[in-house]
Amino acid sequence: MAKTIKRHPFQRDWRRDLLIAALISLLLAMALLLYTFGLTSDFILRLLNAFLAIFILGAGTAFVIVPGVNWVFQRFFGKKTKAASAARPKRNTPRAPKAPTWEE
């Protein structure tokens, strides 16, 4: 079996993920502003401000904080779990019976 290379959580293609997060943030900001204020004269400026705030908070949480915390916990606590699983005794598995020999 080929060994897979384990990648760092920050080493991935972010363009598609950021585009999806931006679209969701834009739709959420638009829905929030239209529901709260309706169409006002400064709608575009409010939309830009709300979009940036929602996008920075959402993308920062989903793409920086969560992978960073996962990486820190795997780095500091992942080695102990591997050592604990290696120290665990192996189960006794029944062996297959030996094949009969024809040297009688």
Wavefront OBJ file of the C-alpha trace (Angstrom):
o trace
v 0.000 0.000 0.000
v 1.368 3.393 -0.909
v 2.131 5.703 1.944
v 0.141 8.918 1.833
v 1.923 12.118 2.708
v 0.292 13.918 5.589
v -0.205 17.573 4.733
v -0.271 20.496 7.081
v -3.827 21.830 7.550
v -2.852 25.193 6.068
v -1.470 23.586 2.875
v -4.548 23.308 0.714
v -6.200 25.058 -2.168
v -8.214 27.866 -0.588
v -9.648 29.593 -3.670
v -12.788 27.485 -3.960
v -13.421 27.487 -0.215
v -12.989 31.258 0.006
v -15.310 31.802 -2.949
v -18.024 29.700 -1.297
v -17.531 31.544 2.003
v -17.709 34.884 0.191
v -20.955 33.964 -1.582
v -22.553 32.764 1.648
v -21.398 35.932 3.434
v -22.775 38.150 0.680
v -26.160 36.418 0.705
v -26.330 36.523 4.496
v -25.372 40.217 4.608
v -27.899 41.081 1.892
v -30.703 39.195 3.616
v -29.867 40.761 6.971
v -29.747 44.302 5.605
v -32.868 43.975 3.479
v -34.808 42.544 6.395
v -33.548 45.113 8.876
v -33.395 48.370 6.887
v -34.939 47.689 3.470
v -33.595 49.455 0.397
v -32.091 52.711 1.636
v -29.920 55.248 -0.141
v -26.743 53.899 1.472
v -27.549 50.220 0.873
v -24.341 49.494 -1.083
v -22.084 50.928 1.626
v -23.931 49.058 4.366
v -23.810 45.890 2.268
v -20.048 46.216 1.844
v -19.517 46.780 5.565
v -21.771 43.901 6.581
v -20.224 41.584 3.974
v -16.694 42.335 5.159
v -17.604 41.838 8.808
v -19.411 38.530 8.215
v -16.752 37.284 5.789
v -13.820 38.090 8.075
v -15.482 36.528 11.109
v -16.690 33.418 9.262
v -13.630 32.771 7.117
v -11.268 33.554 9.964
v -13.015 31.046 12.164
v -13.445 28.301 9.579
v -10.117 28.582 7.780
v -7.648 29.842 10.394
v -8.799 29.243 13.968
v -10.311 25.754 13.648
v -7.431 24.211 11.622
v -4.919 25.976 13.871
v -6.450 24.568 17.045
v -6.659 21.098 15.464
v -3.006 21.309 14.440
v -1.905 22.405 17.928
v -3.833 19.616 19.636
v -2.539 16.991 17.209
v 0.989 18.234 17.643
v 0.979 18.234 21.439
v -1.454 15.452 22.273
v -1.342 13.226 19.182
v 1.988 11.608 20.069
v 0.718 10.431 23.451
v -2.228 8.623 21.917
v 0.040 6.864 19.426
v 2.406 5.783 22.195
v -0.492 4.606 24.345
v -1.909 2.532 21.522
v 1.518 1.001 20.828
v 1.953 0.079 24.501
v -1.378 -1.723 24.579
v -0.920 -5.511 24.496
v -1.940 -7.273 21.334
v -4.769 -9.771 21.427
v -4.030 -13.432 21.082
v -5.310 -14.474 17.709
v -5.855 -18.128 16.936
v -3.335 -19.517 14.516
v -4.260 -21.588 11.539
v -3.562 -25.321 11.965
v -0.408 -26.581 10.341
v -0.791 -28.366 7.077
v -0.199 -32.125 7.318
v 3.071 -33.384 5.976
v 3.246 -36.467 3.765
v 6.507 -37.771 5.245
v 5.238 -40.778 7.119
l 1 2 3 4 5 6 7 8 9 10 11 12 13 14 15 16 17 18 19 20 21 22 23 24 25 26 27 28 29 30 31 32 33 34 35 36 37 38 39 40 41 42 43 44 45 46 47 48 49 50 51 52 53 54 55 56 57 58 59 60 61 62 63 64 65 66 67 68 69 70 71 72 73 74 75 76 77 78 79 80 81 82 83 84 85 86 87 88 89 90 91 92 93 94 95 96 97 98 99 100 101 102 103 104
